[in-house]
C-alpha cells in the first residue's frame, strides 16, 4: 500500500526561514566600519559603536546622533548536478534533462534593484556631564546580512519564478526542496553605556531587546520516499512567524597604552529566537491515502505547544533557532602629526563566529497539528530538526584611513580588506543560507566639519564558485534503493557521510529522515555594497 502524505508534510517547511538568513555576517555595521571591511573594533567613535564595540561610545562628546547604513545586494546562482528522473507513471518532457541553473531574484519591499538597506541609528549623550566620563546611548541596528531569497530558473526567455501546480510540462525548480522564497527582518533596538575608567581605558556594555519576523516558502515531499521527485507528489508550504522579544547582550573594551596604539575587543551573545506564527499549504494533484482525501487539523485542545486556534486552513507552528555568538579583537596604530592631530590609521581585527552551536546550525520545528482522515485524527506530525552542517568561522580584517586637512574641516579616505572562512562543512553549501568563504574589498570617504560629518563607501564581497562534491541522483541507481551509495544503505543522520539537506519528511522522526540530498552542485555568488551615513553632535 503506497501512502502519499503530502498534506502531512506541508507543516514542517518552517525549517527554511533563517533569522541569520544570509549565513555569515557581512563585515562591519553602518557606513564607516563597513567601508573599512569591518576593521573597526578599536576605532569606532560615533553612534556605530553601539553595534561595533560599545566601549567606543566613550569617545563621543556632548550629544551625538548617527544615521548610517550598509546597502547590500547578494547575487547567487546554483547549478544542481544530475538530471531530472524518469517518472514511471507519467511521461514528462523534461525527464532525463540536466538540471537548469537557478538564481536569486528577490522582490524587496523596502529595497530597490535587489539592494537592501541595513540600518544603524543611535543617539549618544554625556548627559551634560552629570556623571563625568559616562556615556549612554539608545538606538537600533540589524545584523549586516542578506536574508532574502526568491529563486527562479534560467530559461532562454528569462528567469522563470516557480509556480506550484502550474504547467506540469515545465521543468520544476531543482532547488525547490532547499528554498523557494524567504525574507527575514531582525531588528535590535538597544540601550548601551560606556565609562572611561582611566584616561587610557574605556569599557562599554549593550543590551538589545530585538524582534524577528520570518517569512518562507519551501517545497516538500508528498510521498515520504518520493526519491524521483515527482512534482505532482509535492506540496508547497508558506509560513509567517514572529518573535517579539529576542534578548541579546554585548560588551567591549578599548585600551590606549600609547598615544599611537589602541586595542579593542568586543563580545556579542547568542540571540535565541523562538518564533510562532501561521502556516498555509497547497498540495499537488496526486495526493491522498488509497484515494481518500487527507486534511490537516489542530491538535486536541490542551495539548498545544505553540499556540491555540489552528484550523484546516491555517496551522500553528513554532521554530527555534539562534544567531551565533561572536567576538572580535583588534589593534590600531594611529599616525599622529607634529601638530598632535591624527593623520591616518591602520587597524587589524580578528573575529570568531560560533556557527557550529546546535541552535545555530540546527533548527527545531514544532507543529500543533495532526493528519485527519475522514474527519478522524490519523497521524501525528513529528517534531523536526533541520541540520545545516555549519562550523565556526574565523576572519581577518585589515582597514585604515588617511586624513586630509581642508581648513578647519577634514576629508577622510578609507579602505579595507577582509577574509572569512566558510561556514558550511564539506558538502553543505546550500541556496537558503550563504556558507561560502569570502573576500571583502571596500573603499570609502567622509567629510567632517565642526558639527557634522557625512560618510559614503562601496565594496564587493567575492565568493567564487564553490561546489558540493558528488551526486545522488536517483536516475543513476536502482530506484528501489535508498541512500547515495547504490547499495541500499543510507548514511546515518548526523554522520559525515550524510552531506547536504534532504527533503523534509514530517511523518518521520529526525533520525529516520530519508537520505536524498538536493544541493549537490556548483554555486556562484558575490555581494555588492554601498554605504551611506551622517552624524551630528552638539
N, C-alpha and C positions, 0 to 999 in steps of 0.2 A: 504494500500500500504506500503510495507516494504522497507525501504531505507538502503542501505549498502554503507556508505560513507567512506570506508577505505582510499581512496586516500586523502580525505579532512583531515582526522585525522592525516595523516602522516607528517603534517607540524609542529606540536607543541610538539614533544617529546623533544625539546630542554630544557624542564624543567629538564631533567635528569642531565646535567652537573653541577657539584659542583665546584666552584673555591676553596671553602674550603674543598670540597670533602670528606676528612676523618672525617668531623664533628669536634669534639673537637680537639684542637691543642694538639699534644704530648708535654709534659713539656720539656722546655729547647730549646736551639738553638746552635748546634755545640757540640763538644766533651766534654768540661768541664762542661758547665751548664747542659747538658742532663745527665751526669754522677752524678750530684747532684740532680737528679729528678726535675730540673728546679729551685731549690732554689739558685738563683744567682743574684737577682736584686741588692743586696748590695755588692756582692763580685766580680762581673765581672770586670776584669782589663786588658784584652787584646783585640784583634780585635772582639771577640764575643760580647763585649759591644755595638757594632754597632747595634745589634738587641735586646740584652737583656736589656740594660739600657745605653743610650749614655753618661750619666754622668760618667760612669766608664772609658771612654776613657781618662779622666784626669789623671789616674793612670799610663799611659804608659810613657816611656822615649824614646827620640830620635825618630827613625822611627821603627815602629813595623809592621810586615807582618804576618797575620794569615790565615792559610788554615785549615778549620775544617769542620766536617760533622757528622751528625747522619745518620745511615744506618738502615732503618726501613722496617719491614715486618708485614703485617696485615693479620691474618688468621681469616676467618669468615665462619660460616655455618648457614643456615636458614632452618627451617622445618615449612612450612606453615600448619596451622591447617585446616582439612577438606579433601574433596575428589574431584576428577575430576567429573564434572557434566555429566549427560546423554545428548546426542545431539539427538533431535527428528528427524532430517532429515538424520542422518547417524549413523551407529554403529562403534564405535572406540574401540579398545581392552583395553584401559586404563580407560574407563568410570567406575566410582564408586570406583576406586582405591585411596588409600591415597596419598596425595601429597608427592613426594620424597624430600629428603634433597638436597639443593644446597650449593655449596661452592665457595669461591673466589679463582680464579686461574689465575691471570693476567700474561701476557707475556710482560715483561718490556723492552722497547727499550734501556734504559740506566742502567738497573738494572741486577741482577743475582739471580737466585733461589728465586724469589719473593721479594728480598731485593732491596730497592730503596734508593740511597744516597740523602740527603738533605743538601746542602752546606751552609757554611758561609765563605766568602772571604773578607778580609779587609786589608787596608793599613792605618796606623795611623801615623801622624807626628806632631812634635812640631815646625816644620818649622825652625829648627836651632835656636830656641829661639827668633825669630823675634818679636813675641808678647809673653811676659812671661805668663806662665800659660794657654796658649791657645793650644788646640789640634784640628786638623782637620782630617777627615777620609773619605775614599771612599771605596766602595765595593758593594757586593750584598749578599742577603740571600733569603731564601724561607721559607714560613710557615712550621713548623715542623708538617707535616701531611702526610697521605697516601691516595691520591685521585684516586687510581686505582681499577677498578672492572672488572672482566671477570667471570661471573657466569656460573658454569657448574653443571649438575645434576649427583648425585652419582648413579652409576649402578654397578652390580656385575662385569662387565668387566672394570670398571674405571669411571672416571668423564667425562661425555659427554657434550661438548660445544653445545650450542643451534644453530641449523641450520634452519633458517626460510625457509619455503616452501620446507623442506626436506622430510623425510619419515613421512607422516601424521599418521602412525600407532605407531610412537614413542611418548611417553608422553611428551608434551612440558614443558619447564622450568616454574615451578609455580611462579617464581619471575620475569617473563619477563616483566610484566607491571610496575614493580618498576624500574629495570635497567637490561640491558643485558651486556653492556660493557661501560666503561668510562675511560678516562685518562685526567689529567689536569696538567698544569705546570704554576705556578705563581712565577715568579722571580722578586725580588725587588732590582734593582740597587739603591744605596743610597749614599747620602753625609751626613756628620754629623760634629758637632763641640762640644767641651766641654770647659769649662772655670772654673778655680779654683778661685772662688770669694774670699774665705777666706781659710786659711790653713786647716780648717776642713769642708769646704763646696764646693762641685762641682755641676755644672749644665751642662746639655747637651741637644742637640736637633738633630733630624734626619728628613730628607726629602727623600722619596723614589718615584721614577718615574717608577713604575713597568709595567710589561706586563703579560697578561694571555692568555693561549692557551688551549681551551677546546674541547675535542672530546667525543662524546657519542653516544650510540646506545640503543634504547628503543623500546619495542613493544607497540602498540596502539590498541584501539578498532576500528574495521571497522564499525560495526553497533553501533550506539550510545547507544543501550540498549543490548549489547552483554553480558548479565549477566551470560550466561552459558559458556562464554569464549571459544567459538568455534574457534579453531586455524585457520580454513580456512577463517574466517572473520576478521583476524588480519592484521595489517600492521607493518612493521619494519622501523624505521626512524633512520638515522645517520646524525650527524652534526659535522662540523669543524668550530669553531668560534674563533676570536681573539679580544683582546682589547690591543692596543699597548701603552696606557697611563693610568696607574692606580695610581693616586696620593695617597700617604699615608704620614702622618707626625707623629712624636712622640717626647717625651721629658722625661727627668728624672732628679733626684737629688740624691746626695749621701752626707750624713752628718755624721761626726765623732765627737760626743760630748766628747768622751774619747778615749784614745789610743786603748782600748779593744772593744769599741762598735761602730758599723757602721749601719746606717739606709739608706735604699734606696727605691726609688719609681719610677715607670715609667708609662707612658700612651702612647698607640698607637691608632690612629684614625681608624674609619671605612674605609675600602678600597672598593670604589664603582667601580664595573665592568660593563661596557656596551659593550658586545661582539657582533660582527657582523660576519657573515660568510655564508657558503653554506650548504645546506641540501639536502640529497638524500633519496629516499624511495623505498620500494618494497611492493607490496600488495599480499594478499592471493588470491586463485583462486575464492572464492565466493564473488567477488567484482562487484558492478555495481548498476545501478538505473534502475529497470524494464528491466533488460537485456541489457542496453545500457552502453557503456564504459564511464568512468569518467577520466578526466585528471586534473592536476594542472597547472595553467598558471600564469603569472605575473599579478600584479595589473596594472590598467591603468596608463600610463605614467603621471607623475606629482603628483600622489597620494602616491608615495613610502615614507615610514618612516624609512626603514633600509638601503636599497641600491638599485640601479638600476641593470638591467641585469638579472633578474630572468627568467628562462625558464621552460619548462615541465620537463627537465632532472635534473635541479639544481634550487632549490628555494633559495630566500634570506630571512634570518631570523635574528633577534637580540634578545638578552636576557639581562635582568638587574638583578643583584644580588650583594651581598656585603659580604666581610669578616667582622666579628664583631670587633667593638672597644673593647679594653681590657686594664686593668690596674693591676698593682701589687704593693704590699707594703711588705717590708721585713726588718727584724732586724738580725744583725750578731754579734756574740761575738767571738773575737779573743783571743786565748791563746798565750800569749807572754812570752818567757823565760827570764831568768836573763840577757842574752846577748842582749836583745831587739829584737830578731828575732821571727817571728811568728812560733808557734809550731803546730798550727791547728786552726780550727774554726768550729762553728756550726751556721746554719742560718735557720730561719723560714720565709717563704713567704706566703702571702695570695693573691689570684688572682681572678679577675672577668672578664667574657667574655659575651658580650651583644648579645647572640644568639636570643633573643626574638624580636630584632628590625625587623620591617616589611620587609626591603630589604634583611635581612639576612635569615629570616625564610620563606619568600615567594618570589618566582621568577616570574618575569613578562616576558612573551614571546610574540613577535610580528612577524607575518608573512606577508611579502609583496606579497601576493598571493591570489588566489581565485579558486574555483572549476569551471571547464568548462565542459559543456555537449554539444556534437556535435559542439565543437568549439565556443560555446557561454557562456559567464560568467553566472553562475547559482547560486552560493552560496558563500557568503563572509566567510572568515576564521576569527573567533573571536580571539581577544586578550585573552591570557590565563594567569591565576595566579595559580601557583602551591605551595600549602602550605606544610610546613614540620613540623609544630607543635612543634617548638622549644621554649625553655625557657632559661633564663640566667643561666650560670653555675658559681660555686664558687669552689675554690680549696685551699687546704693547702699543702705546700711543705716544707719538712724538709731535709736539706742536710748538709754535713760537710766534713772536710778534716783533715788529720793528716800528718805532715811534718817530714820526717826523713832525717837528715843531712848525706850526702855522701861526706865528704871532703868539697870542695867548692861548690858542687852540692847539689840538693835536690830531694829526692824521695817523692812524694805525693800520698797518698791513699785517695780516695773519695767514697762517697756513698750518697744515698738519698732515701726518701720515700715520696710519694705524693698520695693524693686522690682528684678526681674531681667528682663533682655531675653530674647527667645525663643531657644531653641537650634535649632529646626527652621527650615530655609530655607523660602522660599515653596513651598507645595505638599507639604511633607514632614512635616506633623503625622501621627502615627500612634498606634494604640492600644497598641502594645507598649512605647513609650517616651514619656515626657512631655516634649514640646519646646515647650510654650506659654510665653509671657511670664506673669509672675505678680506679684501684690502681696501682701505678707505683713503682717498686723496681729497683734500679740501683746501680752499683758499678764501680769503675774505678781507674786508676793510671796515674801519669805523672812523667816525669823526666826532671828537669830543670838544664841546665848548664849556663855558663856565658853569652852566646849569643844566646841560642836557648832552646826550650823545645818541648817535644812530649807528647801527651796525648792519652789515649785509655780507653774504657769502654764498658760495656754491661748492658743490663737490660731487664725487662719484664713488660708488662702492662696487668694486669688481668681484665677481664670484666665479667667472669662467664657466666651464661646462662639466660639473661633477656628475658622477654616474653611480647608480646602483648596479652591481655586477650580476651576471647570470640572468636566467629567465625561468619562469614557472608557468608556462602557457599550456593549457590542457591539451591543445591540438597536437602537441609534440609527445604525448604519452598516452597510455591506456586510460581512457576517460572513467573507467570504473575504479581507478586507484586514486587515493588522495595523497597529498604531500607533494614535495618538489623533487623527490629522489627517484621517481619512476619505479619504486618498489612497493608502493602502497603504505609505507611507513612515514608518518608525519613527524617533523621535528617538534619536540615538546614546546609548548608555550613558555616564553621566557628564556629559552636556550639560545646560545649563539647561532645555532643553525636556523632558527626562526627569524628571518630578516624581513622587515618591512610590514606595513599594515595589511591586514586581511579584511575582507568584507565583514560587516557586523552581523552577528547571529544572536539575537537576544534570548532565544529559547534554549541556548546552550550556556552553561556556566563558563566563566573565563578560561578555565583550564582545559575545556573541551572545544574551544574555537577551532574551526577548520582552517588548515593552512592553505592559503591561496593568495599570495602577496600580489598587490596591484600596482606597485610603484617601482618595479624593476625596469630601468631605462635611464635615459640621459636628461639632464636639466641644463638650462642656460638662463642665467639670471644676473641682474645688476640693479642698483639703485641710482636715482638722480636726486640731488639735494639742492635746495635753495634755502637761504636763511635770511631772516629779517628781524630787526629788534630795535628798541628805543628805550632809553631810560632818562629820567629827570630826577633832580634832587633839590631840596630846599631846607 
